[in-house]
């Protein structure tokens, strides 16, 4: 069994950065249950979100049936 997570980091000191809209849709289509971790500059803080929190009411492959 493979485990995968997504880590997002930036040089912003005061806030976390989240995936852009295109990245969120890509994650939705290919890694819906993949945990997403965001880091502040210098790894001083970590924040975890699920895709459903970042992209509620999303459109995915199952809507094409």
HELIX and SHEET records of a PDB file:
HELIX    1   1 UNK A   21  UNK A   30  1                                  10    
HELIX    2   2 UNK A   41  UNK A   43  5                                   3    
HELIX    3   3 UNK A   51  UNK A   54  1                                   4    
HELIX    4   4 UNK A   61  UNK A   64  5                                   4    
SHEET    1   A 3 UNK A   5  UNK A   9  0                                        
SHEET    2   A 3 UNK A  35  UNK A  39  1                                        
SHEET    3   A 3 UNK A  46  UNK A  49 -1                                        
END                                                                             
